Amino acid sequence: MNCHILAIDQGTTSTRAMIFSAAGRCVVRAQRELKQIYPRDGWVEHDPEEIWAATLTVCREALKGAAAAGISVAGIGMTNQRETTLIWNRETGKPIYNAIVWQDRRTADHCSELKDQGYEAEICRTTGLLLDPYFSATKICWLLDNVAGARQLAERGELAFGTIDSFLLWRLTNGRSHLTDVTNASRTLLMNLEEQRWDERMLEIFEIPAAMLPEIRDCAADFGDSEEALLGVSLPIVGIAGDQQAATIGQACFEPGMIKATYGTGCFVLLNTGEKICYSGNRLVTTLAYRLGGQSCYALEGSIFAAGSAIQWLRDGLGLIQSADEVEALAGQLKSNRGVYMVPAFTGLGAPYWDPQARGALFGLTRDSGKAEIARATLESIAYQTKDLIEALEKDSGKRIATLRVDGGMTGNRWLIQFIANILGIPVARPVVAETTALGAAFLAALRLGVYTSLDEIAETWQAQEEFVPDYCEQQREGLLAGWRKAVARTLES
């Protein structure tokens, strides 16, 4: 139980390294922000070399801090922003283009063409996903068709595709491991959800050479050893999961019906459906929650594209605030939203609307509207979108959701979490350990190393820091939601 794990958390806006004890407590951390690149409207990219450099920096800082504290590290767990797509040259290890981020909408027309050709139902049934630019497949197509010579190189087996986990794993092992885990693979539109293998028919539809793809493994597995020259020590990499699945593990949502929401750049709600594949009738996606020892646990997921990024827009785009912390105080100044609604469709609307062409809008502004109204409307939009997802999840599962576990950077905003509870009409629980994404990656590595022998042991470590109980009446709740639904409808019509 003296074992410590290094968790690499490569997210959309930052890269972190955190060292966790066997009890699930963070003892050392390091972090670097990540530059967002917006070449055109709806396009979002990251510099792969910046991601790699930041990963090395934060890992070295964390390991140095651990050594200074007399802490030895037994292994590495890794979690990552999902769907973000990279292709690199197998010989040189160099990416052929920037990473195309999950938020990117450049392939909306390609998705529309495939829908017009009648492929959507087949793709959805095979992969559990919707045909949308959000997922990796059409991003791969774009890279192959728009980077000079890329398709020819790929057909000769000279290029490798990966989500961020695969890219970092390749670099950390000096090119020895071209692997991914089943959760990241399940977000590509290329994996057969039932058989959990790359699907030949999907590869045919998207015109992607199979030789590009990494091998799929369990979430807790042997992924290779890090190169000693990189981190000063060679460590086994023994746990990988996409960020939202890692957060599900960190929140100990191991029983069917348990649900978590992570509020970061976007918001992602996962409902554990157990060993059963539950296909959505309400435009959610079916995905892997995790696979351990060959045993799969599935989930239904709803994705909100703009949560924390909407607050960033208030700061960086409008200049209304100097720091994100100001939003809570501004929202609390008002007794109501004064009829102002924000629909933060900066890169389209996610579940349950899935409209990549939608764009953000503010409604209900009057001459006396100010930054407090806009700040509050932005926070409220996050709660309304969560309500949209919860309603869809309840319809698909046929069960009433009793409690929502929340995590992510935005959960430090008490006003927001209380408003979410008010709009959902159910208690919202915030855990003692807020960094559940990195924690989940550490738990996976600890499982593989034998620190834990079961998920039940992990579940015993979870503790609630605070529970937020709703205090709105049904009339208040429905009145606010009616205004939200009207705003969304007008956005979709524009």
Secondary structure, 3 states (H helix, E strand, C coil): CCCEEEEEEECCCEEEEEEEECCCCEEEEEEEECCCECCCCCCCEECHHHHHHHHHHHHHHHHHHHHHCCCCCCEEEEEECCCCEEEEECCCCCECCCEECCCCCCCHHHHHHHHHCCCHHHHHHHHCCCCCCCCCHHHHHHHHHHCCCHHHHHHCCCEEEEEHHHHHHHHHCCCCCCEEEHHHHCCCCCEECCCCEECHHHHHHHCCCHHHCCEEECCECCCCECCHHHHCCCCEEEEEEEHHHHHHHHCCCCCCCCEEEEECCCEEEEEEEECCCCCCCCCCEEEEEEEECCEEEEEEEEEECCCHHHHHHHHHHCCCCCCCCHHHHHHHCCCCCCCCEEECCCCCECCCCCECCCCCEEECCCCCCCHHHHHHHHHHHHHHHHHHHHHHHHHHHCCCCCCEEEECHHHHCHHHHHHHHHHHCCCEEEECCCCHHHHHHHHHHHHHHCCCCCHHHHHCCCCEEEEECCCCCHHHHHHHHHHHHHHHHHHHHC
